[in-house]
Amino acid sequence: MSVKAIFETMALLVQQHQELNKLSAQKTELIKANDTKELADLLKKESKQIRSIEQTEKKRQAATTVFLKEKGETDSEGTVSVLLKHLPEDHHDPLLRLQEALLAEMAGLREKEALNRALVEDSLQFVQMTLDMIQPDPEAVHYTHPEGRDSEDRPEGFSIFDSKA
């Protein structure tokens, strides 16, 4: 395999991560709008995009492995630093720019996904708080007469007011 295949897969990875970043930004807006139907559709698109990225990464790894074997490097991983040792000087800058672009896209994606996770957690906390307010504590519902009269005609845990009615 040639160096061209490595560069093409790296460029494709950058492009695919940019698309995933756009989907993540859309996901943020859908979470804010509480649009669950659209969010479910978007999650399917996101899943397809992730599978596509995984396939491209496998191709990049295969191309890098073949290139390094051709150069006699068999024990090391196909990292950019190892590739730089075997590439001509005029290929260093383009490869480093691709690496930086990919790292920037991945960092942006981490930030967006952290925000999405925080928004979803806040939503769940709000729902839980609302449920706690709707379903009162069973001990707080029972009325006891100030004189301490005990009503034996009601079973324990029974309330005159049915909170689920």
N, C-alpha and C positions, 0 to 999 in steps of 0.2 A: 504494500500500500504506500501511497505517496503522502507527502506532507500536506498536499492539497486536500485529501480526505479528512485529515485531522482538523485543518482550518475550516472546512465546510461544516463539519459536525459541530465545532465550537460556535461558529456563527449561527447555526440553526438552534443550538441550545440557548443562545442569547435571545434570539427572536421568540422562541417558545416561552422563555421565562417572562419576556415582556408581555406576551399575550396572557399568561397566567396572572401577572400583576394587574392587568386590566380587569380580568375576571374577579380578582380579589377586591379591587376598588368597587366594582359593581355589587359585589356581595355585601360590602359595608353599607352601601346605600339601601339595599334590600332589607338588611337587618334593621336599619334605622326606620324604614317605612313599614316594618312588620309584614312584609309581603311574602308569606311562606310558600305560596304556589310558585312564584317566580324564583324564589330562593332554591327550591327543590330542583327546578329546571337548571338553574345556574350550577348547582352542585354536580349535576350529571355532566355538564360541559367541562367543569373543572376536573372531574375525575378522568375524562377522556384526554384532557390536556396533560395531566400528570402521567398517564400511561404513555402518551406520545413522547414526553420528555425522557421517561425511563428507557424507551426504545432507542432514542437518539443517543443517550448516554452510553448504552451498551455498544452502539456502533462506534462511538468515539473511543471507548476503551479498547475495542477490538482493533481499530485502526492504529491506535497508539502502541498496542502490544506488538502488532506485526511490524510497525516501523522500528521499534526498539530491538526486536529480534534481528531485523536486518542489519542493525548497527552493532550487534553483538551484546546488547544489554538484555539479560534474561532474568536477573534476580530482582530488579527494581520495579516499583509501580510506575504507571504512566503519568506521573505528575508533570506540571509545567516546568518545574526546575530541572527535572531529568531530561525533558525534551530540549530544553535550552542548551544543554551540554552537547547535543548531537545535531542541532540545527545551525545552518549558516547564520552569520551576524545579521544579514538583511531580513531574516525571518523573526528575529527576536522581538522587535517592536510590535509587529502585527499580532503576534501571539500574546504578548503581554497586554495589549489593548483589549483583545478578546477576553482574556482572563479578568481584567479589571471590570469590563462591562458585565460579564456574567456574575461576578461577585457583587457588583452594585445592584443588579436586578434581584439577586437572591436576598440581599440585605433589605431592600425595599419590600420584598415579599414577606420576609419575617416580620417587619414592622406592621404591615397591613394585616397579617394574620393574627398578630398579637392584639391589635385593636379589635378585630372581629371577635376573637375569643373573649376579650373583656366585655364587649357589647352583649354577647350571648350570655355570659355569666351574670351581668347586671340584670338582664331580662329575666333570667331564671330566679334570681333573688327577689325581684319585684313580684313575680308570679307566686313564689312561695310565701312572701309576706302577705299578699292578698288572700291566699288560701287560709293562712293562719288567722286573718281577721274575720273571714267569713265563717270559719268553723271554730267557734269559741271553745275554750277549755271546759270540759264537762264539770269540773268542780266549781267553776265560777257561775254556772247556770243554776245550780240548786239553791233554792231559797230555804233558809231555816228560820223558824220563828224565833224572835228575840228571847222568848221565855224558855227556849230549848225544847219545845214540844217535838217529839219524834213521831213522824207519821209512819205507821206500820203498814198501811194499806198500799204503799208504793214500794215496788222492788228497788233495790240499790241500783244506782246508775240511771234511774228514770227521771225525766224532767217533765214538768207540766207543759213547757214550751218545746215544741219540736222544731229545732233549728234547721232541719232539712226539708221542712214542709214547703 
